[in-house]
Amino acid sequence: MEKQNYSDEEFESLLGSYDYTFKKGDLVKGTVCGYDSEGAIVDIGAKTSASVPAREIVSDRAQSIESVLEKGKEYEFLIISDEDLDGKMLLSSLKVQQAYTWKELEKLKEADETILGEISSVVRGGLIVDILGVKGFVPASQLKSKEQEFAVGEKLELKILTLDSQQNSFILSNKKVYAEVSEEEKANLFAQIEIGQVVKGDVVRITDFGAFVDIGGVDGLLPLSQISWKWIDHPSDRLKIGEKIEVEVISIDHDKNRISLSLKNLEEDPWIEAEKVIKEGELREGTITRIKSFGAFVEIYAGVEALLPQTELAAYESENNVIAKVGDKIKSYVLKFNPQDRRIALSITQPELVANV
């Protein structure tokens, strides 16, 4: 037999073609070759067998693993554990299927399509439903009839309100399928509602920029800035889907049928009280709520933030040998207070107007 001569590059390429290395996080194909007491045994190639625990095959214990992973068939798996000392590698079939399901759900939400879900449990405040193997929540406020009795196993037509695979958050509505408000009803609502009016509503959707509140068949926008006098990072810090709240109507766009709402307008304005107690030149202790490129915001009175410019913040850090962070207590002087524009400037050094007294 003639000896084959390879160049270094060809030899490396040849080795690479036989290089079967598997690591955690890889997506692999494998053939089910049997079952054991823990789950299924899968051949993923290169004479390597891996185990798929039952919990990574089915989410419902009543379902058999054999019905999901049939012997002799090839499936996709996610490696969830590297080989241990015994050479055992763990795979997941469920996580792969869920990833595909989330993608399908995103398409359904984008298209605003109706989807059939099965009630898996009735809980306080709503229903837990199963949609393509993923558990979702239907708040009581999003049910067609709040008085209706619901049973496990019952199927409902639903629409997706919010979907976040990273946070494993999946909120649906049965109300929007059957109780869509007609254009005439919307027109009547817009004809009756007035700026300054206080109305009751249900929080139906939460986004990064605010929340949508159902105020009788029409969703009004509650912007992040109108949720609280205190700084909050996200609407979910203060609100929950399905929560009933009172809000004030602050603007109405009849041409675009849009309503803007405020929650904080129903609370005492902290700036009114702050004007009575905060004086220019005084030293106050506060809490850093936000740090930006131009400085830090410091809450020096409940619900009232003041700006400590970046140069002052840098001076404070240098003098105290610290790196300021959100939540830190800090003492500073009130350099300028403009209650009309709701602006307060701070300084680490004592202002001259106080120093010369």
C-alpha positions in Angstrom: 0.0 0.0 0.0 1.4 3.3 -1.0 2.2 5.7 1.8 0.2 8.9 1.7 2.2 12.1 2.1 0.5 15.1 3.6 1.6 18.7 4.0 1.3 20.3 7.5 -1.8 22.2 6.4 -3.5 19.1 5.0 -2.6 17.1 8.1 -4.2 19.8 10.4 -7.3 19.8 8.2 -7.5 16.0 8.4 -7.2 16.1 12.2 -9.9 18.8 12.4 -12.4 16.6 10.5 -12.1 14.0 13.2 -12.1 16.5 16.1 -15.2 15.8 18.1 -15.2 18.2 21.0 -18.4 18.9 22.9 -18.9 21.6 25.5 -21.6 23.1 27.6 -23.9 25.4 25.5 -23.4 23.5 22.2 -26.4 22.5 20.1 -25.9 18.9 18.9 -27.9 16.3 17.1 -28.3 12.8 18.6 -30.1 9.6 18.2 -32.1 8.1 21.0 -30.7 4.7 21.7 -32.4 3.7 24.9 -33.9 4.7 28.3 -32.9 4.2 31.9 -34.3 5.2 35.3 -33.2 8.8 34.9 -34.4 9.5 31.4 -33.1 8.8 27.9 -29.7 7.7 26.5 -28.6 9.5 23.3 -25.8 8.8 20.9 -24.3 12.2 19.8 -21.6 10.8 17.6 -17.8 10.1 18.0 -18.8 7.1 20.1 -20.1 9.4 22.7 -23.3 8.7 24.6 -25.1 11.3 26.8 -27.9 11.3 29.2 -31.1 13.4 29.0 -32.8 13.6 32.4 -36.6 13.3 32.4 -37.0 16.9 33.7 -35.2 18.0 30.5 -37.6 16.0 28.3 -41.1 16.7 29.6 -42.5 19.5 31.7 -45.6 17.5 32.5 -44.8 14.4 34.6 -47.9 12.6 33.3 -46.4 12.6 29.8 -44.1 9.7 29.0 -40.5 10.4 27.8 -40.9 7.7 25.2 -43.7 9.7 23.5 -41.5 12.7 23.2 -38.2 11.1 22.3 -38.8 8.0 20.2 -36.1 5.3 20.2 -34.1 5.3 16.9 -35.0 8.9 16.0 -32.7 11.8 15.7 -33.3 15.1 17.6 -31.6 18.3 18.5 -30.2 18.7 22.1 -28.6 21.4 24.1 -25.5 20.4 26.2 -26.2 21.6 29.7 -23.3 19.9 31.5 -19.8 19.0 30.4 -18.5 15.5 31.0 -18.0 14.6 34.6 -15.2 12.3 36.0 -17.3 9.3 34.8 -17.5 10.7 31.3 -21.2 11.5 31.7 -22.6 14.5 29.7 -26.1 15.9 30.3 -28.4 17.1 27.5 -31.7 18.9 27.3 -34.4 18.4 24.7 -36.9 20.7 26.5 -34.8 23.8 26.3 -34.4 23.4 22.6 -38.1 23.0 22.1 -38.8 26.0 24.3 -36.4 28.1 22.3 -38.3 27.3 19.1 -41.6 27.9 20.9 -40.6 31.4 22.1 -39.7 32.3 18.5 -43.1 31.1 17.3 -44.8 33.0 20.1 -42.9 36.2 19.0 -44.3 35.8 15.5 -47.8 35.3 16.8 -47.6 38.4 19.0 -46.2 40.5 16.1 -49.1 39.4 13.9 -51.6 40.0 16.8 -53.0 36.6 16.1 -55.3 34.6 18.4 -53.9 31.5 20.0 -55.5 28.5 21.9 -54.3 27.9 25.4 -55.1 25.3 28.0 -55.7 26.2 31.6 -53.2 24.3 33.8 -54.2 26.0 37.1 -56.5 28.6 38.5 -54.6 30.9 40.8 -55.4 34.1 42.8 -55.5 36.9 40.4 -55.9 34.9 37.2 -55.1 31.8 35.3 -52.0 29.8 34.4 -52.2 28.5 30.9 -50.1 26.3 28.7 -49.3 27.6 25.2 -47.2 25.2 23.1 -45.5 23.9 26.2 -44.8 27.3 27.7 -46.6 28.6 30.8 -48.3 32.0 30.6 -50.4 34.1 32.9 -53.9 35.6 32.2 -54.7 38.3 34.8 -58.3 38.4 36.1 -58.6 41.8 34.5 -57.9 40.3 31.1 -60.7 37.7 31.2 -63.9 38.1 29.2 -66.0 37.5 32.3 -64.6 37.8 35.8 -67.6 35.9 37.3 -67.2 32.9 35.0 -65.9 29.7 36.6 -62.8 28.3 34.9 -61.6 24.7 35.1 -58.2 23.0 34.6 -58.0 21.5 31.1 -60.4 24.1 29.7 -59.2 25.8 26.5 -59.4 29.5 25.9 -58.8 31.7 22.9 -56.1 34.3 23.8 -53.9 37.1 22.6 -50.4 37.8 23.7 -50.0 41.1 25.7 -46.3 40.9 26.7 -43.6 38.4 25.9 -40.1 38.3 27.4 -38.1 35.0 27.1 -35.2 36.5 29.1 -37.4 37.2 32.1 -39.6 34.2 31.4 -42.6 36.5 31.4 -45.6 35.6 29.3 -48.8 37.6 29.8 -52.0 36.9 27.8 -55.5 38.3 27.4 -58.8 36.6 26.8 -60.7 39.8 27.1 -59.1 41.3 24.0 -60.3 38.4 21.8 -64.0 38.7 22.7 -64.3 42.2 24.0 -62.7 44.4 21.4 -64.1 47.9 21.7 -65.9 49.1 18.6 -64.9 52.4 17.0 -68.2 53.9 18.0 -67.6 53.0 21.7 -64.1 54.5 21.5 -65.5 57.7 20.0 -68.1 57.9 22.8 -65.3 57.5 25.4 -63.1 60.2 23.8 -66.2 62.5 23.6 -66.8 62.1 27.3 -63.3 62.1 28.8 -61.7 65.4 29.8 -58.2 66.6 30.8 -57.9 66.6 34.6 -60.5 63.8 35.0 -59.6 61.0 37.4 -60.4 57.6 36.1 -60.0 54.0 37.2 -58.2 51.4 35.1 -56.3 48.1 34.9 -52.6 47.9 34.1 -52.6 45.7 30.9 -49.1 46.2 29.5 -45.7 47.3 30.8 -42.9 48.5 28.6 -39.5 50.2 29.2 -41.0 53.6 28.6 -44.2 53.3 30.7 -47.4 51.3 31.2 -50.7 51.0 29.3 -53.8 51.3 31.4 -57.3 50.1 30.2 -59.7 52.8 31.2 -62.9 51.3 29.9 -62.0 49.7 26.6 -59.3 52.2 25.5 -55.6 51.9 26.5 -54.1 55.1 27.9 -50.3 55.6 28.2 -48.9 56.2 31.6 -45.3 57.4 30.9 -42.4 56.4 33.1 -42.0 60.1 34.2 -45.6 60.2 35.3 -45.6 57.1 37.5 -43.9 58.5 40.6 -42.2 61.6 42.0 -39.4 59.4 43.1 -37.0 58.1 40.5 -37.7 54.5 39.4 -35.7 52.6 36.8 -38.6 50.7 35.3 -42.4 50.8 35.5 -42.4 47.3 37.0 -40.7 48.7 40.1 -44.0 50.3 40.9 -46.7 48.6 38.9 -47.9 45.0 38.1 -50.0 43.7 35.2 -53.6 43.3 36.3 -53.3 45.9 39.1 -56.2 48.4 39.4 -55.2 52.0 39.8 -56.6 55.5 39.6 -55.0 57.9 37.2 -55.4 61.4 36.0 -56.0 62.3 32.3 -53.3 64.8 31.4 -53.6 65.0 27.6 -56.0 63.8 24.8 -55.1 63.5 21.1 -58.5 63.2 19.4 -56.9 62.9 15.9 -54.8 59.9 16.9 -57.1 58.6 19.6 -54.4 58.7 22.2 -54.7 59.4 25.9 -51.8 60.2 28.3 -52.2 59.6 32.0 -50.5 60.5 35.3 -50.3 58.5 38.5 -48.0 60.9 40.4 -50.5 63.9 39.9 -52.7 62.2 42.5 -50.0 62.3 45.1 -48.7 65.3 47.0 -46.2 67.4 45.0 -43.0 67.1 47.0 -41.5 70.3 45.4 -44.2 72.4 47.1 -43.1 71.3 50.5 -39.4 71.3 49.5 -39.6 75.0 48.6 -40.5 75.7 52.3 -37.6 73.8 53.8 -34.7 73.8 51.4 -32.5 76.9 51.4 -29.6 77.9 49.2 -26.2 77.6 51.0 -27.3 74.9 53.4 -25.6 71.5 53.8 -27.9 68.5 53.2 -27.5 64.8 53.2 -29.0 62.9 50.3 -28.9 59.6 48.5 -27.4 59.1 45.0 -30.2 57.8 42.7 -28.6 58.0 39.3 -25.1 58.6 37.9 -24.7 60.1 34.4 -21.8 61.3 32.4 -22.5 64.9 33.4 -23.0 64.2 37.1 -25.0 62.5 39.8 -28.6 63.0 40.8 -29.1 63.1 44.6 -32.4 62.8 46.4 -32.1 65.5 49.1 -35.8 65.5 50.0 -38.4 62.8 49.6 -39.2 62.8 45.9 -36.9 65.8 45.1 -33.6 65.2 43.1 -30.8 67.7 42.8 -27.8 67.6 40.4 -24.2 67.3 41.6 -22.1 68.1 38.5 -19.4 65.7 37.3 -16.6 68.1 38.4 -18.0 68.2 41.9 -18.6 64.5 42.0 -15.0 63.9 40.9 -13.7 66.2 43.6 -15.8 64.3 46.2 -14.4 61.0 45.0 -10.8 62.3 45.1 -11.1 63.9 48.5 -12.7 60.8 50.1 -10.8 58.2 48.1 -14.0 56.4 47.0 -16.0 55.6 43.9 -19.5 56.9 44.2 -22.3 54.6 43.4 -26.1 54.5 43.4 -27.5 54.2 46.9 -24.5 56.0 48.6 -25.3 58.7 51.2 -23.6 62.0 50.4 -23.4 65.4 52.0 -23.4 68.5 49.8 -24.3 72.2 49.7 -27.3 73.6 47.9 -25.7 75.9 45.4 -28.7 77.0 43.5 -32.4 76.3 44.0 -35.0 77.2 41.3 -38.4 75.8 42.5 -40.2 77.2 39.5 -38.1 75.1 37.1 -37.7 72.4 39.7 -33.9 72.5 39.5 -31.4 72.3 42.2 -27.6 72.4 41.8 -25.3 71.0 44.5 -21.7 71.6 45.4 -19.2 69.7 47.6 -17.6 73.0 48.7 -19.4 75.6 50.8 -20.8 78.4 48.6 -19.4 81.9 49.2 -22.8 83.2 50.2 -22.6 81.1 53.3 -18.9 81.2 53.8 -18.8 85.0 54.0 -21.6 85.3 56.6 
